[in-house]
Amino acid sequence: MGNATLTNGSTGAKPSFKVLIIGAGTGGASLAHALKQAGIEVMAFERDRTRTSGREGYRVGISPDGSRALHACVPADLYDLFVATCARSPRYFNMYSEHLQETLSFGGADLPLGDDPIESEKTVNRSTLRQVLYTGLEEVIQFDKKFTRYEQNANGTVTAFFADGTSETGDLLVAADGTNSRVRQQYLPHAALEDCGMLSMGGKMPMTPEARALLPQKALAGMSMFFAPKGYGLILHVVEFNWDENGAKAGASPRDKELLAQWCGRRYDHPDDYIGWGFWAAKQHFPVDPLKLDGSQLIELTLTMTENWHPNLRKLMAMTDPTTVYPINIRTSVPVAPWPASNITLLGDAIHTMTPGRGAGANTALRDAALLCQKLVAVRNGELTLLQAIGEYEDEMRRYGFAAVQKSQAQMSGDDAIHKPVIGDLILHTMRAGMKVANVLPPLKRRMAAAMFAERNTDAL
Ligand SMILES: Cc1cc2nc3c(=O)[nH]c(=O)nc-3n(C[C@H](O)[C@H](O)[C@H](O)COP(=O)(O)OP(=O)(O)OC[C@H]3O[C@@H](n4cnc5c(N)ncnc54)[C@H](O)[C@@H]3O)c2cc1C
């Protein structure tokens, strides 16, 4: 074990220490890369049995903030692979009524998207991102390792115990085990998760000519939101990758072609182009509990709840592959008051689960990983003790993490007036009228788009 002092004193010697990461999702795997690159001893433990075990393949939007953090964590060639395996950026961001009438559409010059490999918005398939992140961590991540509990030892070390009866001891334990974190349940048992009063269900269908024919051009070239009475909403992502069954598509850069040739050859996970959707409503509007239904039943339920919607949207939902459909009970963490720093810390959803309302959860987990590594490098350099580093990391992480939680919650609450009868419809009509006015005023649209994208910047928190 290392000699990193846990107190405010200095050991004199250059500290060496061992970090144990529980969970190798977006945040945990990024931290593992960052520490490995910094020459800090690290082991990660993932409960999934293999690197390709049943992963949800929903779309994750990575903001420039998230990309900057990821770039700081992973080796340069892995970052290039991440960029090559991203889907094409949406060229339109549209708002429609449930009758497929456009109320507002941003496109072209309205969107501050850009194609800089770091400073641009990106779309990635969740399971593809994870498999990219596992590359180069073959010696660091152990799969099929379900963490059960930890013990803090008298000598300042910490031991993690696993369901298979094994254990591992290190100097720092990082909880990166997601929303239902076992580490958090033991370490901060008072940290609570709350239902937001909203349920969602979503799935995907292959991008076939039949599916294409159902959507307007702008929807096919981007991301669309549909707002309907009673606060019902639908998001539709058209996700197109830079590859097809023959490898890299025409138009990919020579570097991307080279990387994709290697990537597609590995046959990990490179899904075909697809249309993904997510439908949400306040809990009280669901006639049955979607959390108890299978894929086909969830499609039926969505069709029942959207009976008077445009037939093309309903056809699309009916075409969804039932094996891809899943329900979500939208939850949020409740901000926790500061706790004393120790040899246990947390990152990502394990401490600040947020609603998907702002698409900020993965971006914030990446920011945590980059920040925590930066602080641990200061320990390695003898500039901070481990306790000081964890204290500084946690102060900052709590500030921006819980600010993001609150902003994300404000976007998805079943108590909002929009979900209520009469007043909800009034709000919807006013919103639509405002959007239609903005839609014909390009300077106003551009300002709205700039504000929307700036809002995704976690530095603003
Ligand atoms: C539908 C949907 C859309 C989203 N869209 C976006 C988006 O557009 N942009 C965005 O930024 N965020 C988005 N998010 C949120 C984002 O997916 C999460 O915030 C992000 O994955 C959190 O990363 P994490 O590393 O903290 O946790 P996770 O990625 O959940 O990783 C946790 C890991 O820990 C492992 N684990 C759990 N328990 C144990 C255990 N006991 N022992 C060992 N391992 C364990 C799990 O198997 C998992 O691999 C979305 C979420 C949803 C549900």
The ligand as an ORCA input file, in Angstrom:
! r2SCAN-3c Opt
* xyz 0 1
  C     -32.693      8.189    -21.220
  C     -31.478      8.908    -20.714
  C     -30.877      9.866    -21.510
  C     -29.729     10.535    -21.060
  N     -29.166     11.473    -21.867
  C     -28.070     12.131    -21.430
  C     -27.465     13.126    -22.265
  O     -27.916     13.391    -23.381
  N     -26.360     13.772    -21.788
  C     -25.853     13.503    -20.542
  O     -24.851     14.146    -20.155
  N     -26.411     12.565    -19.743
  C     -27.498     11.881    -20.152
  N     -28.065     10.922    -19.346
  C     -27.464     10.636    -18.014
  C     -26.231      9.749    -18.109
  O     -26.513      8.546    -18.802
  C     -25.720      9.430    -16.702
  O     -25.723     10.587    -15.918
  C     -24.283      8.901    -16.754
  O     -24.259      7.630    -17.394
  C     -23.693      8.782    -15.346
  O     -22.424      8.199    -15.418
  P     -21.849      7.416    -14.159
  O     -20.482      6.960    -14.564
  O     -21.991      8.226    -12.948
  O     -22.813      6.170    -13.969
  P     -23.114      4.980    -14.948
  O     -22.736      5.311    -16.348
  O     -24.517      4.552    -14.658
  O     -22.110      3.838    -14.479
  C     -22.230      3.170    -13.246
  C     -21.540      1.810    -13.394
  O     -21.452      1.189    -12.116
  C     -21.748     -0.179    -12.252
  N     -22.201     -0.657    -10.945
  C     -23.359     -0.377    -10.317
  N     -23.418     -1.016     -9.141
  C     -22.261     -1.697     -9.002
  C     -21.752     -2.553     -7.992
  N     -22.439     -2.836     -6.872
  N     -20.520     -3.094     -8.166
  C     -19.788     -2.823     -9.297
  N     -20.256     -2.037    -10.308
  C     -21.478     -1.474    -10.154
  C     -22.822     -0.209    -13.325
  O     -22.933     -1.484    -13.947
  C     -22.310      0.858    -14.279
  O     -21.448      0.317    -15.258
  C     -29.203     10.246    -19.770
  C     -29.813      9.284    -18.970
  C     -30.947      8.616    -19.433
  C     -31.586      7.584    -18.546
*
